Amino acid sequence: MSIRKAILSVAVGVIAYSAVAQVKGDDEGILTQRAATRDSIAVSTAVNGWWTASMKNHDARIAWWREAKFGCFIHWGVYSAAGGEWKGKKVDGYAEHLMRKEKISRQEYADQLIKTFNPVHFNADAWVRMIKAAGMKYLIITAKHHDGVAMYPTGIGDYHIQQDPLAELSAACKKYGIRFGFYYSHAFDWEHPDAPGNDWDYKNPGGDKNLYGGTTWYDAHPELLPKAVKYVNEKAIPQIVELLKRYHPDILWFDTPHKLPLSENIRVLQAIRAVDKNVVVNGRLARSSHISFGDYINTSDRPAEFYPVTGDWEAIPTTNESYGYSKYDSSHKPASFFIRLLAKAADRGGNLLMNIGPEGDGSIDPRDTIILHTIGTWMQQNGESIYGSSSSPLPVQPWGESTRNGNKLYLHVFDWRTALYVGGLESKVSKAYLLIDKTKKALPVQRKNAKDILITLPAVAPDSINSVVVLEMEGIKTDTVRVLDTQDITNVLRAFDGILHGRGWQNGDGKKAAYFVHNWKDTTQYVSWKVRTVEDATYQIGIKYSADQSAAGSYRIRVGDNVITGDVQPAKVTVKPLKAIYLPAGEYEITIRANEIKGSELMKLFELTMQPK
């Protein structure tokens, strides 16, 4: 967002909040207006002063991050020693949330976990060498998670370990050329008596009990805010400044900003910029509906698909489901998932910060080691297609993803075939070859029409997960309409890749169970995709959606002259074949619309599918 647009958005936001207050006209309205004023003053001060000044070197500051594309996230704390277990009992969910889930008192947590923390197998040099070998270019480790424990001998407070693994990791990263940084939980702290989050020891807001108005406690009960400000002044800002001055990190990573009002989050960022104008700061520290004050945008945790994002962005998958180590979590994904996810992120202009959770003694889970080694083997041969790449100008391809670096296109082929049809490439290809082939032996390229080419590939894929074909171009001109496969690949029309028409749409977070668009409440809303088929074909149309008990209605899908109708059936996930249709060669707009909406929304739409028959 430009600075001018940011200032305009601030003004619009203040007017909107004031209007809400006038409509309500009671104490709640007054509190809403006061909250809006508090935050708008902080935003205005930032936009009209220090933040705008700090963004003058934004491109230079973030240049290394844009080049890196792939980083390692490490969740490691005293909770890692518990490994998802407390007093002999398995604790479900994120292992790093042990203290909150089991309502462990500050003192007991210190006695049982902090005082006994002894990472005898921790080896910073080995960690960083493994991360470098995996092809990762930056490392971010938890300096303090929500449990409030500093993972270094801080001079602020007494809730910290005695060792200094951060110093050792910082030195190892410098040795091996890896950018280094910290995760710091600034807004959620379960040990500090004044911080949001702990409602079992201190009855503080921001916890599971939703005390004092729940999520927006600082608006409903502004008299409690000075207490949280005291925590920020006494612990959060001093420790962040301490980390900056002691370790000189390249990047700082924050989370859960909603636990504090926007004004406090902005104040934390201002304190950072007063000390270090070059450290990269992620997008979860200070953001509103109008503007993000970070250097880039953070999308969802544990993604399987990516919703559209404009500008610099980063996603944070983890090898299993927990971020911190859990001895009970064996849901590790195969390395192929991450290799393809990395290509998918790069295709859309994003970075991937992949998490591992070491054990409490400093050992790396062997399952994570295997994943990292496999990714590293692939990156060693194909990293050129990822590092420094930008979003692809090609439309969605049925066989995989694509990335760009200058006048080179990299085709990431997941579904190998001897004849690779590339739709939407209008420019001349100077040369095509396999990235893994050091001799760069030319592959035959045939121009099929003004918009498409056909590449003849070897019978056997050089890589079973993701084989990369390089196209050297004199210039790159593309068409935006996707070409449907007519042979054997199911064409997946993800809602995330469609055009959303009408107001009110929202994206799911991209997890395996939530890569949908939702808030479909009006019949003027619809989703469309532009497609092209280069030969006559018959397709089996299918749909995937989710609908809770309050969702109801019917829909219609139009593909050319073909219209398919269906009723929404409440179910967690519905995957349903609908009808086979015949399409002559040509260009089409595919739409899905609501005939009627009877419930809270029509459905949560994942995708349509078109399977050649």
N, C-alpha and C positions, 0 to 999 in steps of 0.2 A: 504494500500500500504506500502511495506517495505521501509526503509530509502534508501537502495541501489537502489531500483527501482525508488524512487522519484528523486534521484540525476541524474540517467540516463534519466528520463523523462524531467528533466530541460534542460539537454544538448541537447536532441532531439528537444525540443521546441525552443531553441535559434537558432539551425541550420535551422529549418523550417522557422522561422521568417526572418532570414537573407536571405534565398533563395527567399522568397517573395519579399523582398526589392530589391534584385538584378534583379529579373525578371521585376519589375515595373520600376526601374532605374530612377525615377523622384522624385519630392518633396514628393509625397504621400509615395513612397517606403522608403525614408529617415525617414519620420515621423514614419512609421511602425517599422523600425529597431530601432529607438530611443526608442519607446515604449517598444519593446521587450527587449532591453538592460536594461531599467529602471526596468521592472518587473523581468527579469531574475537575476539581481543583488540582488533584494530583496529576491527572492526565494532561490538563492544560499546561501546568508548569513544566511537565516533561516535554510535551510536543513543542512548546514555544521556547524551550531553553535547552537544558542539559542533554536530553535524549536525542533531539535533532542534531545537536552538535556531535554527539557520540556516533551517530550514524554516518558521518562524513567519511570515516575510514572503514565502513562496513564491508565493502567488497574486498579490501585488502585484508581485513581481519579474518574473513571467512574463506579466503581463497584456498587455504590448505584443506579445509573441511570439504569443500566442493570437489577437490581433486581426489580426496581419500576414498569416498563412497562407501567404505566398509570398515566398521569398527567393532570393538569388543566391549560389551557391558559386563561388569562383574558385580554381582550382589554377594558381598561377603561381610559377615558380622558375627557377633557372639552367638546370635541365633543359629548360625551354621553348625555350631557344635551340637545343638539340640537335634538338628536334622529332621524337623517336623514331628518331634515327639516331646511330650512333657509328662513327667512322672509315670513313665511306662505306657502312656496312651498316645495313639496316633492323633495328630492334629491336622485336619484337612485344610486345603487352601494354600495360599502363599505362605511358605515357611518363614519368611522374614516378618510376618505379622503375628508371630507366636505370642508376644507380650500382650497384644490387644485381644487376640482370640481367647487366650486362657486367663485374661484379667490378672496378670502377674503383677504384684506390687513392685514398686521401684526398688525396694531393699532386697526382696527375694531375687529379683532379676539380677541385681548386682552380685549377690552372694553366690548364686548358682551358676551364672554364666560369665559375668565380667571378670570376677576374681579368679575363676578357674580357666579362663581362656588361654590356651597354650598351643599355638600353631607350629608344632615341632617340624612339620614337613613343608612349611612355607618356604618357597625359593623364588624370589622375585625374578632372578635371571632366567630361571626355567620357565616361569609363567610367560614372560615377555617373549622369549625365544619361540615358544609354542604359538603365541598369538601372531607374531611376525610370520612364522611359517604357514599360518592359516590364511595369509594374505590380508590380514587386518592392518589398518594404518593408524588407528587411534584406540586408546584404552580409557575407559571411564569406570572408576571404582567407587563404591559407596564409602564416603568419608564419614557420613552420619546418616543412618536411615531413621525411620519413624520411631524406633525405640529410644532415640536420643543419645545413643552411645557413640562417642567419637572414636573412630578406629585409628587413633594416633594419640600421643600424649599431649593433649590440648592444655593450654594455660587458662582456659575458661571453664570453670566448674570441675567437678570430680567424677563425672560419669564418662570414663574413657578407659581404654586398655593401656597397658604399660609399654607395649612394643610400638615400633613405628614402621609398619609395613609400607606406609605411603611413601616414606623417604626412600626405601629400598626400590619400590616400584618406579618412582620418579627417576632415580639414577639409572635403572635398567632400561627405561624407555628412552632416555637420552642416549644411552650406549647403542641401542639398536635402531634409532631413528623412528621411534613410535611417538606420536603425539599423546599427551597424558592429561587426564582431567579427573574431576570429582563429581559424583552425585552427592547432593546435600539436601536433606529434608528440612526446609526452612519453615514450613507452615504447619507441620504435623510433628509433635514431639511428645512422647508419652512419659518422659521422666520429669520434665520441667513443670513445676506447680502452676505456672501461669500460661502455658502453651495450650493451644487447641488439641483435643484428641483423647486425653485420659479422663474418662468419666467414671472410673472405678476407684481410683485413689483420691481424685480431687474434685469430682463432679464438674469437670470443665466442659464447655461446649465443643462441638466438632467431632464428637464420638458416636458410637453406635446407638446410644440412647436418644439421640436427636434432642438433647436438652436445649432449652432457651430458644426455641424456634427452629431448631434443626440446621440445615445447610447454611442458611443466611442468618445465623445467630447474631452477627455483628450489626445487622440492620434492625432486627427485631429487638435486640437488647444492646444498644450502643454503650450503655453504662459499663458493659463487660469488656469493651474494646481496650481501655487503658491497660488492663491486665495482660492482654496478648501483646500490646505494644511494648510493655515492660520486658516480656520474654524476647521479643525481636531485638530490643536494645541491649539486653544483658547477655543473650546467648547467640542467637542466629547471626546477626550482623558481625559481632566480634569474632565468631569462629570462621565465618566466610572470609573476613579480612585476614585472619590468621592464616588460613589456607593459602590465600593469594600471596601473602608476603613470605611465607615459609617455603612453599613448594613451587610457586610460579607456574600454575597449571595453564595449559593451552585452552581448556574448555571447562565450563561449569554446567552441571545438569541438575535441574530442579523439577519438582513434581508436586501434585496436590495443591495448587495455588488457591483453590476454592475454600480451603480451610481458613484463609485470611481474606480481608477485604482487598480490593484492587489497590487501594491507596497504600497499604502496607507492602504489597508485592512490588509496587513501583519504587517505594522507598528502599527496599533491599537492592533492587537493580541500580538505583542511584548511588548507593554506597559502594557497589562493585565498580561502577564506572569512575568513581572518585579515586579509586586505587589503581585500577588497571583498565585502560582503554582498548587493549588488544585481546583480552581473553574472550573467547566465543561463549555466548550464553544461549542456552536452548530456549524453546518457545513456551515452556510450561511454568516460567517464573511469573511473568506479568502479561496478561492478555485480557481483552474484553471482547464483546461481540463485534466491535468496530475495528480493533487494532491489536496486533501482537507486537510487544516491545522487544521480543527476543531476536536473535540473529537468524533463526530459522523456525519453521513450524514443526511441531511434533504431532504425528498421527497416533494411531491406536497402539495398545500393547497386543502382543501375540497375534499379529495379522496373518491372514491367509490370502487376502485380496486388498487392493488399495483403492480407496475412493479418490476422486479427482482433487488435486491440490495445486494451487498456483504458487510458484516461487520455490524457494529452498525448503526441503522437508526431510524428515527422518522417521523411520519406523523401528520398533524395538521388539523383535521376536525373541523367544527364549527356547532353549533346546528341548525342554519338556513343558510343563505348565507352571511350575513354581519358578520364581526368580532366585530366591535363596535356596540353598541345598536342602533337599528333603529325601531321606532314605526310602520313603514310601512312594515317591513319584518316579515311576518307570515309563512314563508316557513320552519318552524321547522320540523325536521325529527323525526320519532318515536324513542323511546329509543332502540327498537329492532335493528335499523340500527347500532347504536353505539356498542351494545353488540356483535353483529356479526362481526362488523368491528374490534373490539378489538381482538377477537379470530383470525380473518384473519391476522391481523398484527403480533400477537404473533406466529402464525403458520409459518410466514416467517421471524421471528427473529427481528421484529421491535417493537418500542414503539408507543403509541398513546397519543398525547397531545391535548386534546379536549377543544375547546374554548367556553367560554360564554362571553357575553357582558352586564355587569350590566348597569342599568340606571344611569343617571347623579346624581340623589340624593342618590345613593348608594344602591338602592333596586336591588334585583336580579329578573329578568323577571320570572314571575310565570311559564311560559312554560319551561324555563330552569330548574327551581326547580323540576318540574315533571320528566323531563328527568334524572336529576342527582339522584333523589330519586329511580327511577326504576332501573337505572344502579347499584346503591348502594345495592339494595335488592339482585340483581343477584350476585354481587361481594362478598357480605357477605357470600353467600353459595358456590360460585364457584371460589373465588379468588385464591385458591391454583393452579388452572389450568393456571393462568396467571402470577402471581408474580414469578420472577426468572426463568421463562420458557425460553426455547431455541427453535430455529426453528425445525419443525417436520421433522423426517427422512422418514416419510411415503410419498408415492406419493399422488397426488390430489385425494380426495375421493368425490363421487357424493353427499353424504348426509350432508357434512359440512366441518369442519376443524379439525386439531389436533395439540396439543402442547406436549412438552416434558420437564420433569424435572427429571434429573438423570435417574433411571431405571423405571420411570413411564411415560406412555403415557396417554394423556387426549383426548378423542374423543368428539369433540363439535358437537353434532348432531342437525342440524337445521331441517331436514326432518325426523321426527320420524317414525320408523317402528319396528315391533316386532322381525324381524330377520335382524340384522345389519351385512351386509357383509363388512369386512375390508380387502381390497386388499393390498398385498405387505408386510404383516407382517410375516416374516419367523421364528422369535424367539418364544419360548414357553411362554405362558401367565400363570403366577403363580396364578393370581386371577383377576377377573373383577367385578366391582361393580359401583353403581351410586354414584357420588361424594356427592350428596345431602343426601344420606343415611348414617346416623351416625353409624349405626350398621354394615355397609360394607357387607351386605348380598351378597353372591357370585351369580353372573349371570352365567348361563351355557355358556360354550365356546366350540365350535366344530371346530376341524381342518379340513378344506375342502380339502386342498391340501398342497403342500410344501410351498406355498406362501401366502395363505389366511386363514382367520378364519371367523366363523359365531357366533355372540353373540345373545342369546335370551334375548329380552328386555320385560319389562312390557307392557301391552296393552295401557296404558296412559302415555304420556310424563310427567315427573316431572316438566318440564318448557316448556312453549309454544314457547319460543324464542330460547333457546339454552340449551339443556340438556347435561350434561357432564358424560361420562362413563370413569372410571379409569381402566387402565390396569397395573397391577404390573408385571414387567418382571424380569427375571434373567439376561438378557442382551438383547440388542436390535439390531436385524439384519433385514434389509428391502430390498425389491426389488423396483426399481425406476419406473417400468411400471404401469401406472394407470389402474384400472379395471373398465370397463364400467358397469353401471347399466343396467339390462335387463328387469326391471319391470315397474316402473312408474316415475322415475326421469329423467328429461332431462339432459343429459351429456353435460356440457358446456366446450368446449375446447377454453379457452381464449388465445389470442395471447401472452399475458404476460406469460402464463405458457408453451408456446411452445418453440421450439429451432429455433432460427433465423439463417438461412444459407445465406452466401454471405455478402458483405460489404455495409455499408451505412445506415443500419437500425437505426431508432430512435423510442424511446418510447413516447407515449402520456403521459400526466401528471397524468392520473389515475382518473380524475374527471368523473362524470357520463357520460358526453358527449365526453370523451377523453381517455378511457382506451383501446387505440388502439396502434398498431405499424404502422409506416408510413415511408415515404421516400423510397417507393418501386419503384425504377426507372430502375431496370435492371432485365432481365429474368433469370439471375443466382441466384437471391434472391428467397428464398422460406421459408415457415414455416412448421415445422413438429411436430408431437406428437406421442409418442409410447403408444399404448393402448393394452388392453387384454380383451377378453370377455370369460367368463367361460361356456357359453352355447350358442347354436345357437340362433340368434335373428335377427329381422328386425328393422332397424332404419330409421327414417325420418331425412334426413340431411338438415340442414339450415345454413344460413350465415348472419352475421351482419357486415356491413361496412359503411364507409362514403366516399363520392367522390365529390369533387368540380367540377366546370364546366370545369376545365382544365385537369381533370383526365379522362382517357379513356383506354379501352383495354378489354382483356378477360382473364379468368382464368380457371384452371382445378384442381379439387380435386380428389385425388386418395386414395381409401381405399381398400386395397387388390387388387382384380381384377376389382373393380368398379371404373369407371372414370366418373366424373360429370363435365360438362363444363358450363360456364356462361359468359355473357357480363356484364361489369361494367356500371351501370346507374348512372349518376350524381344525387346526392341527399344528403341532410344533414345527414340522417341516413337511410339505407336500411336494413330491417329485412325480409329475404326471405326464404321460404321453397323451397328446390331444388328437391330432389328425394329420394324415399325410396329404401334402399339397404338391401340385406340379407347377414349376416356375420355368417359363421360357427364359433364355438368356436375356439379360437386361439389368437395369438399375431400379431398385425399389426402396420405398420407405416402409419399414415395419413399425407398426404402432400397437400399443396395448392401452386400452382405455377402460374406464368404468362405465358399465351400463347403469348400474345403480349401487349406492352405498347405503346399507341399512344399519350398520353398526358404527363403532368408534372410528374405524378406518376400513378401507377395502381389503388390503393385505400388505404384507412386507415382501416386496418382490426381489428375489435373488437374480433370476435370469430366465431367458427363453433359450431353447436349444433347437437346432436344425440339423438333424442327422440325415446325411445322404442315404438314399435307398437304392 
